[in-house]
């Protein structure tokens, strides 16, 4: 990506380096991993997060405290940073929470994304990478793995809001000359994931098992998900920012049931209790895996971390901190 010059209001030029990036949701789980990866690759990174103090800020990175729903705050942040590339991860990420409070989900994931896209266009950004969802976009598909040719059919407000955001980005970025790529990740996991929320079953199970606490499975445990390691997702994000603009599913292309996941984690944690079972939650789906063929063809991306290796690394991270 070559450097470009963006005219200022007074007619002067200020270089917008192709290495200057802005990461929204920079203090979140995937966002913090992406910030570290960008730093290692020599990018000039600024973060933006509603709660920058959630995780330690890496040396050399400023994380601006701002809500993506706040139009004025976004305008100030983009005017100060003038990023070449924007990685947009800030979102409401819980399927159950989206069903309990649809308005809050839509305000964050749709209105917030629209405002962010407008700010990116106004600031002269050249590329935008949007983190959508693969796990919640297709509802309960008849055929798995799903691929990008299949019609999305969300079964939750969260899935619907991410799909709406994709459509608005296509229109706003297209009209504003910003090249946009969309990642549709499956269930992302890895070291540093928050075990306190409703998203991130691997983090939740791992910490509960290491503390020898009861573990609850919602439903009968037969639900199947496609689990992809966080470092594989950050690899895809960089390729999406520098390769041809595209919308690609990101996963391993293989399914694991919740009960199988439970047993694998129990073995790693030395956990001997049986799980508790509770009713399924609204918006949960029975089975989803995603095809990685288009990401391979378009960006040369493929997952590198096996589920067993990724689970071991995640459990070790929690063990060191418990």
Secondary structure, 3 states (H helix, E strand, C coil): CCCEEEECCCCCEEEECCCEEEEECCCCHHHHHHHHHHHHCCCEEEEEECCHHHCCCCCCCEEEECCCCCHHHHHHHHHHHCCCEEEECCCCCCHHHHHHCHHHHHHHHHHHHHHHHHHHHHCCCCEEEEECCCCCCCCCCCCCCECCCCCCCCCCHHHHHHHHHHHHHHHHHHHHCCEEEEEEECEEECCCCCCCCCCCHHHHHHHHHHCCCCCEEECCCCCEECEEEHHHHHHHHHHHHHCCCCEEEECCCCCEEHHHHHHHHHHHHCCCCCCEEECCCCCCCCECCECCHHHHHHHCCCCCCCHHHHHHHHHHHHHHHC
